[in-house]
Amino acid sequence: MKEEILKLAGRHLEEATALRHELHKIPEIAGKEFKTSALLRKRLEALPLKVLDPFLETDVVALLNDSRPGCNVTLRADIDALPVTEENTSDHVSTHPGMMHACGHDGHMAMLYGAARILCDLRDRLPGSVRILFQPGEEVAALAKPLIEAGAVDVPKMDFCAALHGWPNVKYNCISTRTGAVMAAAGFFYLTVTGRGGHGSMPSKALNPINVIARIVDALRKECPGEGVCTVCHIDGGSNTNIIPATAKIEGTVRFLKDGVGREIETVFRSVVERICKEEGATWELDYTVTYPVTASSAEGAELAKAVTEKYFGNGRFVPMKESSMSSEDFSYFLRKSSGVFCHLGLGKHTALHNSRFEFDDKVLETGMIFLAGIAADYLTAHNR
């Protein structure tokens, strides 16, 4: 099937590239991807796929060979954009002010659509089913969790899942992953400390929550486990140069690669806050949530990714991932549901993700199409004999 997949990728590349440009023009933030999902749904409905009704509002899920017995492979692409004003000057720049595809999700969608086109052409030779899943709200909202809870991967049951993310500073046009943690878990905290307001000239008659917050920030920096990350990213307190406020707030993120480290970070965090607030006589309220679990590829998934890469592209195109990224991904929820793999597609020396000048590189689209189609075809062939 290798030669057919390579040939079909070349045939469908122009259409996939044009689709990426269309999608790049209409970026929409998490949970609001109405134009994006409508365009994707229209394209998929023209193919020999069973396009399902939305499980949330803006997801697009389609099944290839939905009634065929055998295993199911689920291929996923994220579809949301970021609240960033684009500074590029191409003929397909964002037409939505203040929003752009600064994380390459337009490329992810185009690659998955291209893979779907390839697999549809090969449908009679696939011994099982493929789920094509365009997922909303990867950024911040982590809508993979409610999408899965709504039953999006239940019928047929997902046996294997795969996703691909364009990644700067990975060897150009190469595939990279590893067994275990590929991306970190991410949590977010929102802490409010309440003291007693007063006049700036009489601090002894007040209880300044900013002083309490300062102690907490310093203690977190010193006491949080070294295997994780605990970063205060926003401080808010006070409104004037001579008024001691009644409250002060901090917000930030925690990152970790092992669930045990995550539990330790939370324990230390709560202990620090409770201890210092008690010593200072302040009260506190904390919202602490781990939104994204660790994104961990199974051993089976990592081995399949390597085998598919070398089979379709030759030696040297698979790059073993040496270190996990401390960025996060809600594909982690899929990987907790079944065996699977999350891979980086190398963009080489490229503008950083989440940058106002980022644009997905069209020249790697064909690689992504072939890889995703190859993952599905090779897994189904190996598991449905």
C-alpha positions in Angstrom: 0.0 0.0 0.0 3.0 2.3 0.4 3.3 3.3 -3.3 -0.4 4.0 -3.5 -0.3 6.3 -0.4 2.7 8.2 -1.7 1.0 8.7 -5.1 -2.3 9.7 -3.6 -0.6 12.2 -1.3 0.9 14.0 -4.4 -2.6 13.9 -6.0 -4.3 15.6 -3.1 -1.6 17.9 -1.9 -2.8 21.0 -3.9 -6.3 20.7 -2.4 -4.9 20.3 1.1 -2.7 23.3 0.7 -5.6 25.4 -0.6 -7.7 24.3 2.3 -5.0 25.4 4.8 -5.0 28.9 3.2 -8.8 29.1 3.5 -8.7 28.0 7.1 -5.9 30.4 7.9 -8.2 33.3 6.8 -10.9 32.4 9.3 -9.2 31.7 12.7 -11.6 31.3 15.6 -10.8 30.8 19.3 -11.6 27.8 21.5 -15.3 26.7 21.3 -16.2 29.4 18.8 -15.0 27.6 15.6 -18.3 27.9 13.7 -17.0 29.0 10.3 -14.1 26.5 10.6 -16.2 23.6 11.5 -18.8 24.5 8.8 -16.0 24.5 6.1 -14.6 21.2 7.3 -18.0 19.5 7.5 -18.8 20.6 4.0 -15.6 19.1 2.7 -16.0 15.8 4.5 -19.6 15.4 3.4 -18.4 15.3 -0.2 -16.3 12.2 0.7 -17.4 8.6 1.2 -17.5 9.2 5.0 -20.3 9.0 7.6 -20.2 12.5 9.1 -21.7 12.6 12.6 -23.7 15.2 14.3 -21.6 17.4 16.6 -21.0 16.0 20.1 -20.3 19.5 21.4 -21.0 22.5 19.1 -18.0 22.8 16.8 -16.4 19.4 16.6 -16.4 17.5 13.2 -16.2 13.7 13.5 -16.4 11.4 10.5 -16.1 7.6 10.1 -14.6 5.7 7.3 -15.8 2.1 7.0 -18.0 2.7 10.1 -19.8 -0.7 9.9 -16.7 -2.7 9.0 -15.6 -5.2 11.7 -12.1 -4.9 13.1 -10.0 -2.3 14.9 -10.5 1.5 14.9 -7.8 4.1 14.4 -8.7 7.6 15.4 -6.8 10.5 13.8 -7.2 13.9 15.4 -6.4 17.5 14.5 -7.1 20.6 16.7 -9.0 23.4 15.0 -8.9 26.5 17.2 -6.8 29.6 16.8 -5.3 32.1 19.3 -6.3 35.7 20.3 -3.2 37.1 18.5 -3.2 39.9 15.9 -1.4 38.6 12.8 1.5 40.5 11.4 2.1 38.4 8.2 1.5 39.8 4.8 0.5 36.8 2.6 -2.6 36.7 0.5 -4.4 34.5 3.0 -3.8 36.4 6.3 -6.4 36.4 9.0 -9.7 38.2 8.2 -10.8 38.0 11.8 -9.3 40.9 13.8 -7.3 39.9 16.9 -7.3 36.2 16.0 -4.8 34.1 14.0 -3.6 30.5 13.6 -0.4 31.2 15.5 0.0 27.5 16.6 -0.3 25.9 13.2 -3.7 24.3 13.7 -4.6 25.3 10.2 -1.7 23.0 9.1 -2.9 20.2 11.3 -6.4 20.4 9.8 -5.0 20.4 6.3 -2.8 17.4 6.9 -5.7 15.4 8.5 -8.0 16.3 5.6 -5.3 15.2 3.1 -4.9 11.9 5.0 -8.7 11.4 4.9 -8.7 11.9 1.1 -5.9 9.3 0.8 -7.7 6.8 3.1 -11.0 7.3 1.4 -9.4 6.3 -1.9 -8.0 3.2 -0.2 -11.2 2.3 1.8 -11.8 -1.0 0.1 -8.4 -2.2 1.2 -8.6 -1.1 4.9 -9.5 -4.0 7.2 -11.1 -1.9 9.9 -12.4 1.7 10.5 -10.8 5.1 10.7 -12.3 8.0 12.7 -11.4 11.5 11.3 -11.7 13.8 14.3 -11.4 17.6 14.1 -11.4 18.8 17.7 -12.3 22.3 19.0 -10.8 24.1 21.9 -7.3 22.7 22.4 -5.9 26.0 23.6 -6.7 26.7 27.3 -10.2 25.1 27.1 -9.0 21.5 26.8 -12.2 20.5 25.1 -10.8 17.0 24.3 -12.1 16.0 27.8 -15.8 16.9 27.3 -15.7 15.7 23.7 -14.5 12.2 24.8 -17.0 12.2 27.7 -19.8 13.0 25.2 -19.0 9.7 23.5 -17.1 10.9 20.4 -14.7 7.9 20.4 -17.0 5.2 21.7 -18.7 3.8 18.6 -16.8 2.2 17.2 -14.4 1.9 20.2 -11.1 3.6 19.6 -8.2 1.1 19.6 -5.4 3.4 18.6 -5.1 7.2 18.2 -2.6 9.5 16.6 -2.0 13.2 16.2 0.8 15.4 14.7 1.9 18.9 15.7 4.2 21.2 13.7 7.2 22.0 15.9 9.9 24.6 15.4 13.5 23.6 16.2 12.9 19.9 15.4 14.9 18.7 12.4 13.1 19.9 9.2 10.4 17.7 7.7 11.2 14.9 10.2 9.0 13.0 12.7 9.9 13.0 16.3 8.4 11.3 19.4 9.3 9.1 22.3 7.8 6.4 24.5 6.3 8.1 27.6 5.9 11.8 28.3 6.1 13.9 25.1 4.4 16.9 26.6 3.9 18.0 30.2 0.8 18.2 32.3 -0.4 21.7 32.9 -2.2 23.2 35.8 -3.3 26.7 36.5 -3.7 28.5 39.9 -5.6 31.6 40.9 -4.8 32.7 44.5 -6.5 35.6 46.3 -5.1 36.8 49.6 -7.2 39.1 51.8 -5.6 41.3 54.4 -6.8 44.7 55.8 -6.6 47.8 53.7 -5.5 51.2 55.0 -3.4 54.3 54.4 0.0 53.9 52.9 1.6 56.1 55.6 0.4 53.8 58.4 1.2 50.2 57.4 1.2 49.1 61.1 -2.6 49.8 61.2 -3.2 47.6 58.1 -2.4 44.1 56.9 -0.9 44.5 53.5 -1.7 41.5 51.3 1.0 42.5 48.9 3.6 41.7 51.5 1.9 38.3 52.1 1.9 37.6 48.3 5.6 38.6 48.1 6.5 36.0 50.7 4.4 33.3 49.0 6.0 34.0 45.6 9.5 33.7 47.1 8.6 30.6 49.0 7.1 28.9 46.0 10.3 29.6 44.0 12.4 28.0 46.7 10.3 25.1 47.8 8.5 23.6 44.8 10.0 20.3 43.5 12.8 20.7 41.1 11.3 18.1 38.7 8.4 20.4 38.0 7.7 24.0 37.1 5.7 26.4 39.2 5.6 29.9 37.7 3.8 33.0 38.9 2.8 34.8 35.7 0.5 37.6 36.9 0.3 39.7 40.1 -2.6 42.1 40.8 -2.9 44.3 43.9 -3.5 47.9 44.7 -4.8 50.8 42.8 -2.9 53.9 44.1 0.4 55.0 45.5 -0.8 55.6 49.0 -3.6 53.1 49.5 -2.9 49.6 51.0 -5.3 47.3 49.3 -7.5 44.8 51.1 -6.7 42.0 48.6 -4.0 40.9 46.2 -3.9 38.1 43.7 -1.5 35.9 41.9 -2.0 33.6 38.9 0.3 31.2 37.2 0.9 27.7 35.9 2.4 24.4 37.1 4.0 21.9 34.7 5.2 18.3 35.4 6.0 15.1 33.6 5.0 12.6 36.3 1.7 12.5 38.1 3.5 12.0 41.4 5.5 15.2 40.9 2.2 17.0 40.2 0.7 15.8 43.4 3.8 16.9 45.3 3.7 20.4 43.7 0.1 20.9 44.8 0.8 19.7 48.3 3.8 22.1 48.6 1.8 24.9 47.1 -1.1 24.6 49.5 1.2 24.2 52.4 3.2 27.3 51.6 0.0 29.4 51.2 -1.6 28.1 54.4 1.6 28.6 56.5 2.4 32.1 55.4 -1.2 33.4 55.5 -1.5 31.9 59.0 1.7 33.6 60.1 0.6 36.9 58.6 -3.0 36.7 59.8 -4.4 36.8 56.3 -7.1 34.7 54.7 -6.9 33.1 51.3 -8.9 31.5 48.5 -7.3 29.2 45.9 -8.5 27.8 42.6 -6.0 25.2 41.6 -6.8 22.9 38.6 -4.7 20.5 36.5 -6.4 21.0 33.1 -4.0 19.0 30.9 -2.7 15.6 31.9 0.8 14.4 30.8 0.7 13.6 27.0 2.4 10.2 26.9 2.9 8.0 23.8 2.5 4.3 24.4 5.5 2.1 23.5 3.4 0.5 20.7 2.7 4.0 19.4 6.2 5.2 19.4 7.5 2.1 17.7 4.8 2.4 15.0 5.6 6.0 14.4 9.3 5.1 13.9 8.4 2.2 11.6 6.0 4.2 9.5 8.4 7.1 9.2 11.2 4.9 8.0 8.9 2.9 5.7 7.5 5.8 3.9 10.3 8.3 4.0 13.5 6.3 4.5 16.2 6.3 7.2 17.1 9.5 8.9 13.6 11.0 8.9 12.7 9.8 12.3 14.3 11.8 15.1 14.1 10.2 18.6 12.9 12.8 21.1 15.6 13.3 23.7 13.6 15.5 26.1 10.0 16.0 26.8 8.5 19.4 26.2 7.1 21.4 29.1 4.3 22.6 26.8 1.0 20.8 27.1 -1.6 19.2 24.9 -5.1 17.9 25.5 -4.5 15.0 23.2 -3.4 13.6 26.5 -7.1 12.7 27.1 -7.1 10.5 24.0 -3.9 8.8 25.0 -5.5 7.9 28.4 -8.3 6.3 26.6 -6.3 4.0 24.2 -2.9 3.2 23.0 -1.5 5.8 20.6 1.1 8.3 19.7 1.6 12.1 19.7 4.4 13.3 17.3 6.2 16.5 16.4 6.6 17.3 12.7 9.9 19.2 12.4 9.7 22.8 11.1 13.4 23.4 11.5 14.6 27.0 12.2 11.1 28.5 12.1 9.2 31.3 13.9 8.2 30.3 17.4 4.7 29.0 18.1 2.2 31.5 19.4 4.1 34.3 17.7 2.2 37.0 15.6 4.4 36.1 12.6 4.1 32.3 12.8 2.8 30.5 9.7 2.6 26.8 9.0 5.1 25.7 6.3 3.2 24.3 3.3 6.2 22.3 2.3 5.7 19.8 5.1 2.0 19.2 4.6 2.6 16.2 2.3 4.8 14.5 4.9 2.0 14.9 7.5 -0.6 13.6 5.1 1.5 10.5 4.3 2.4 9.9 7.9 -1.2 10.0 9.3 -2.5 7.9 6.4 0.4 5.4 6.9 -0.2 5.2 10.6 -3.9 4.2 10.0 -3.3 1.8 7.2 -0.3 0.0 8.8 -2.0 -0.3 12.2 -5.2 -1.7 10.7 -3.3 -4.1 8.5 -1.2 -5.4 11.4 -4.2 -5.8 13.8 -6.9 -7.2 11.5 -5.3 -10.1 9.8 
